[in-house]
Amino acid sequence: MTANAVQGDRERCAAAGMKDFVATPIESEQLWQALVRSMRPRQGLPVPAIPTAAAVPSLAAGTILRGLAGNLGASPLQAWPPSWRRP
């Protein structure tokens, strides 16, 4: 994965030995395709289907922060400026 996405970067990465290339901004479909291409299925197991964008859940920042608050305790998040917090 790279933040560089100028013409020729894909070729330079391949020449350096990279097996795939995902540039930013990351499109979930492209990332899934790159991951599936890089994984080798175990013998006898079916290759998983690549999920569509509609099947991949979207996590809002508030959902992620609430999850962190539950795992870390609320105190680190309460120290953030009010403008960073959402109800």
C-alpha positions as CSV (number, residue, x, y, z in Angstrom):
1,M,0.0,0.0,0.0
2,T,1.4,3.4,-0.8
3,A,0.4,7.1,-0.6
4,N,2.3,7.6,-3.9
5,A,0.0,7.2,-6.8
6,V,1.8,8.9,-9.7
7,Q,2.1,7.3,-13.0
8,G,4.9,4.7,-12.9
9,D,4.7,3.9,-9.2
10,R,2.9,0.6,-9.8
11,E,5.7,-0.5,-12.2
12,R,8.4,0.6,-9.8
13,C,6.8,-1.3,-6.9
14,A,6.5,-4.4,-9.1
15,A,10.2,-4.1,-10.1
16,A,11.1,-3.8,-6.4
17,G,9.4,-7.2,-5.7
18,M,6.0,-6.1,-4.5
19,K,3.3,-8.5,-5.4
20,D,0.4,-6.0,-5.6
21,F,-0.3,-2.3,-5.3
22,V,-3.0,-0.4,-3.6
23,A,-2.8,3.4,-3.7
24,T,-4.5,6.0,-1.6
25,P,-7.3,7.0,-1.3
26,I,-8.0,3.3,-0.6
27,E,-11.1,1.9,-2.3
28,S,-12.4,-1.1,-0.2
29,E,-13.1,-3.2,-3.3
30,Q,-9.5,-2.8,-4.6
31,L,-8.1,-3.6,-1.1
32,W,-10.2,-6.7,-0.8
33,Q,-9.1,-7.8,-4.3
34,A,-5.4,-7.3,-3.4
35,L,-5.8,-9.2,-0.2
36,V,-7.6,-12.2,-1.8
37,R,-5.0,-12.3,-4.6
38,S,-2.2,-12.5,-2.0
39,M,-3.8,-15.2,0.2
40,R,-3.3,-18.9,-0.7
41,P,-6.3,-21.0,0.3
42,R,-5.7,-24.2,2.2
43,Q,-6.1,-27.4,0.3
44,G,-9.7,-28.4,0.1
45,L,-11.1,-25.1,1.2
46,P,-13.1,-22.9,-1.2
47,V,-11.7,-19.5,-2.2
48,P,-13.8,-16.8,-0.4
49,A,-15.9,-14.5,-2.5
50,I,-14.8,-10.8,-2.5
51,P,-17.5,-8.9,-0.7
52,T,-19.2,-6.0,-2.5
53,A,-19.0,-2.5,-1.1
54,A,-22.6,-2.9,0.2
55,A,-21.6,-6.0,2.2
56,V,-18.7,-4.3,4.0
57,P,-19.9,-2.3,7.0
58,S,-18.9,1.3,7.3
59,L,-17.7,2.4,10.7
60,A,-18.4,6.1,11.6
61,A,-15.8,7.8,13.8
62,G,-18.3,8.0,16.6
63,T,-18.8,4.2,16.6
64,I,-15.0,3.7,16.7
65,L,-14.5,6.1,19.5
66,R,-17.4,4.6,21.5
67,G,-15.7,1.2,21.0
68,L,-12.4,2.6,22.3
69,A,-14.1,4.1,25.3
70,G,-15.5,0.7,26.1
71,N,-12.1,-0.9,25.8
72,L,-9.9,1.8,27.3
73,G,-12.2,3.5,29.7
74,A,-13.8,6.8,29.1
75,S,-11.1,9.0,30.8
76,P,-8.6,9.3,27.8
77,L,-11.5,10.3,25.5
78,Q,-13.0,12.8,27.9
79,A,-9.6,14.7,27.9
80,W,-10.1,15.4,24.2
81,P,-11.4,18.9,23.3
82,P,-15.2,19.1,23.1
83,S,-15.0,20.0,19.4
84,W,-13.5,16.5,18.7
85,R,-16.3,14.7,20.4
86,R,-19.7,13.8,19.1
87,P,-22.7,13.0,21.2
